[in-house]
Amino acid sequence: MTIPRTDVVIRTYGPGQVPPLLDLVADIWADAHPELVDNPGAATAGLSVPALHRQITGHLKWQGFTMVVAYAGGTAVGFGYAFPCSATYWFGPDLVDQVPQDARTERLMGLCELAVRPPWQSQGIGSRLHAGLLKAIAPKWSSLLALPSNQRGQDLYARLGYEYAGPYYNQPGGPEFDLLLMRTDSRTASPQ
């Protein structure tokens, strides 16, 4: 079911404003990823609501941490968060030498989460959240991890300009992610 598009407002939050939003964004994440909720294999691989809480809380320490939340009619319908980071941190020792030299030396944004509740998907909200993060962080490069099986996400990231940079494992024995990378110079304008 698709809900008719209404005015959507994107609000930007810094690290000190995020803790009261944790349950709200975790609820959005759970709605956007029903295949991972109550899935013991996903939870073991670190793909669960409690893992999301730990992940966000751990990332709050990064200077430049930014969260964006989309509201429609006063209800939160999507969110994303990212922070500027070093290439060594983001890509890890196995991939850092395989990405373009500029991605290793210019300002890099690590995009950690981007989720929209299913009834609000395919209405440009994910693109607007992404644009809000690019505007706030102003990177030259952006990178993210996506499950190969997340076709809807993969399609969005391809439309935004991300390209496959290699396989990535965020923990030993964990699932394989696609590491995606995008040069942002021509993509910092807000979508129409």
Backbone torsions as a table, in degrees:
resi	resn	phi	psi	omega
1	MET	NA	130.5	176.9
2	THR	-107.0	129.4	177.8
3	ILE	-85.2	135.4	179.2
4	PRO	-57.2	141.5	-178.6
5	ARG	-66.4	132.2	173.2
6	THR	-121.8	-179.2	177.0
7	ASP	-62.5	125.2	178.9
8	VAL	-112.4	131.0	179.4
9	VAL	-111.2	132.8	176.8
10	ILE	-104.4	122.6	177.7
11	ARG	-111.8	143.1	-177.9
12	THR	-108.3	136.2	-177.6
13	TYR	-128.8	141.5	173.1
14	GLY	-92.6	175.7	-173.6
15	PRO	-57.3	-37.6	-178.8
16	GLY	-68.6	-19.1	-179.0
17	GLN	-94.1	-7.6	-171.2
18	VAL	-81.3	-40.1	-175.2
19	PRO	-49.0	-41.8	178.2
20	PRO	-68.4	-13.7	-179.1
21	LEU	-93.7	-5.6	-172.6
22	LEU	-56.8	-47.4	-179.4
23	ASP	-65.7	-37.9	179.1
24	LEU	-61.9	-50.7	-177.9
25	VAL	-70.5	-30.5	175.6
26	ALA	-64.9	-36.0	177.3
27	ASP	-66.4	-40.8	176.7
28	ILE	-62.6	-46.3	-179.4
29	TRP	-58.4	-45.5	-179.7
30	ALA	-62.9	-41.3	176.8
31	ASP	-62.7	-39.3	-177.0
32	ALA	-76.0	-19.9	-176.9
33	HIS	-127.6	59.2	-176.6
34	PRO	-61.1	-26.3	-179.2
35	GLU	-69.1	-16.9	-179.0
36	LEU	-98.5	-22.9	-178.2
37	VAL	-70.7	134.7	-179.3
38	ASP	59.7	24.5	176.3
39	ASN	-104.9	107.0	-176.7
40	PRO	-57.2	-35.6	178.4
41	GLY	-64.8	-40.8	178.7
42	ALA	-66.8	-42.1	179.9
43	ALA	-63.2	-41.5	178.0
44	THR	-62.2	-33.2	-180.0
45	ALA	-84.1	5.2	178.2
46	GLY	84.3	18.6	-179.8
47	LEU	-111.7	78.2	-176.8
48	SER	-151.1	167.6	178.0
49	VAL	-61.2	-46.8	177.4
50	PRO	-61.1	-37.4	177.7
51	ALA	-65.2	-37.9	177.4
52	LEU	-62.3	-44.9	176.9
53	HIS	-55.5	-48.7	-179.9
54	ARG	-63.1	-41.9	-178.8
55	GLN	-61.4	-51.8	-178.7
56	ILE	-62.4	-46.0	-179.4
57	THR	-59.1	-40.5	177.6
58	GLY	-66.9	-33.5	-178.1
59	HIS	-81.3	-15.2	-179.0
60	LEU	-58.7	-22.7	-177.9
61	LYS	-73.1	-17.5	-176.3
62	TRP	-72.1	127.4	176.8
63	GLN	-62.7	132.0	-179.1
64	GLY	91.5	1.9	177.6
65	PHE	-52.4	132.2	-179.5
66	THR	-138.6	135.1	173.0
67	MET	-120.6	139.1	174.2
68	VAL	-120.3	140.4	179.4
69	VAL	-129.5	133.9	177.2
70	ALA	-96.3	131.0	178.6
71	TYR	-120.0	133.4	174.9
72	ALA	-123.8	118.4	-178.1
73	GLY	59.2	31.2	179.4
74	GLY	84.7	-3.8	-179.7
75	THR	-103.5	133.4	178.4
76	ALA	-71.6	125.1	-177.0
77	VAL	-120.3	-8.4	179.7
78	GLY	-167.6	161.9	176.7
79	PHE	-156.9	164.4	172.5
80	GLY	-155.8	157.8	172.9
81	TYR	-149.9	154.4	-177.0
82	ALA	-158.9	172.3	175.3
83	PHE	-158.1	154.3	174.4
84	PRO	-71.5	139.5	-179.5
85	CYS	-150.0	169.6	178.0
86	SER	-82.6	154.0	177.7
87	ALA	-63.7	-37.3	179.6
88	THR	-62.3	-43.8	177.6
89	TYR	-63.5	-50.1	-170.4
90	TRP	-71.9	-47.6	-174.3
91	PHE	-86.0	-24.7	-178.2
92	GLY	77.3	166.4	-174.3
93	PRO	-64.7	-26.0	-178.2
94	ASP	-77.5	-23.9	-175.3
95	LEU	-116.4	-17.4	-171.9
96	VAL	-56.8	-36.3	-179.6
97	ASP	-79.5	-7.8	-178.0
98	GLN	-97.1	-7.8	179.1
99	VAL	-93.8	159.2	-179.4
100	PRO	-55.2	145.6	-179.1
101	GLN	-52.5	-43.4	-179.1
102	ASP	-61.2	-34.8	179.3
103	ALA	-67.9	-19.6	178.8
104	ARG	-87.7	-21.1	-172.1
105	THR	-116.7	-22.7	-179.5
106	GLU	-93.0	167.4	-176.6
107	ARG	-57.7	123.5	-175.8
108	LEU	-116.4	133.9	175.0
109	MET	-106.8	126.3	172.2
110	GLY	-93.1	110.5	178.8
111	LEU	-88.7	111.8	-172.4
112	CYS	-90.9	-40.2	-178.3
113	GLU	-146.1	145.4	172.4
114	LEU	-151.6	111.9	-175.0
115	ALA	-141.8	140.6	178.2
116	VAL	-132.6	135.5	178.4
117	ARG	-58.3	139.8	-175.6
118	PRO	-48.9	-43.7	-178.7
119	PRO	-63.8	-16.6	-176.8
120	TRP	-105.7	1.0	179.2
121	GLN	-71.7	160.5	179.1
122	SER	63.8	29.0	176.8
123	GLN	-124.1	14.5	177.4
124	GLY	85.2	3.6	-177.2
125	ILE	-70.2	-42.7	176.9
126	GLY	-58.7	-41.5	178.0
127	SER	-64.2	-39.8	179.2
128	ARG	-68.9	-39.2	176.1
129	LEU	-61.8	-45.2	178.5
130	HIS	-59.2	-46.3	179.3
131	ALA	-61.6	-37.4	177.7
132	GLY	-63.0	-39.0	177.6
133	LEU	-68.4	-42.7	178.1
134	LEU	-61.0	-41.9	-179.7
135	LYS	-64.5	-43.4	-176.9
136	ALA	-70.5	-37.3	-173.7
137	ILE	-97.0	-26.6	177.6
138	ALA	52.4	55.3	178.5
139	PRO	-84.4	164.8	169.5
140	LYS	-90.2	-25.9	-179.3
141	TRP	-135.3	149.2	173.5
142	SER	-132.3	143.6	179.6
143	SER	-140.7	151.9	179.6
144	LEU	-152.7	167.1	174.6
145	LEU	-111.1	136.7	178.3
146	ALA	-136.1	137.6	173.4
147	LEU	-66.5	132.6	178.4
148	PRO	-56.8	-28.6	-178.3
149	SER	-79.2	-10.2	-178.9
150	ASN	-84.7	77.9	-173.8
151	GLN	-62.7	-39.6	-180.0
152	ARG	-62.5	-44.9	177.2
153	GLY	-64.5	-44.1	179.7
154	GLN	-59.2	-40.9	178.6
155	ASP	-63.6	-43.9	178.2
156	LEU	-61.3	-48.1	-177.1
157	TYR	-63.4	-36.7	176.7
158	ALA	-64.4	-42.8	178.0
159	ARG	-62.6	-34.4	179.8
160	LEU	-74.2	-17.2	177.7
161	GLY	111.2	8.0	178.4
162	TYR	-74.8	146.2	177.4
163	GLU	-127.4	151.5	-179.9
164	TYR	-65.7	130.3	179.5
165	ALA	-114.7	-12.5	178.5
166	GLY	147.6	171.3	176.7
167	PRO	-79.7	150.5	-178.0
168	TYR	-143.2	138.0	176.0
169	TYR	-120.0	120.1	-177.6
170	ASN	-83.6	-8.9	173.6
171	GLN	-157.7	150.0	178.8
172	PRO	-57.3	130.7	-179.6
173	GLY	78.5	-0.9	179.7
174	GLY	-79.3	178.0	-179.3
175	PRO	-69.8	155.6	175.0
176	GLU	-83.7	130.6	174.7
177	PHE	-108.1	158.3	167.3
178	ASP	-89.8	123.6	172.9
179	LEU	-85.4	119.9	-177.9
180	LEU	-112.8	145.9	-174.4
181	LEU	-138.9	143.0	180.0
182	MET	-144.4	134.4	169.4
183	ARG	-80.8	129.9	-169.0
184	THR	-98.1	-6.7	-172.7
185	ASP	-46.5	-42.9	-176.1
186	SER	-97.7	8.4	-174.1
187	ARG	-121.8	17.9	-176.0
188	THR	-89.6	-5.5	177.5
189	ALA	-75.4	149.2	178.4
190	SER	-68.9	141.3	177.1
191	PRO	-69.3	155.1	179.3
192	GLN	-78.5	NA	NA
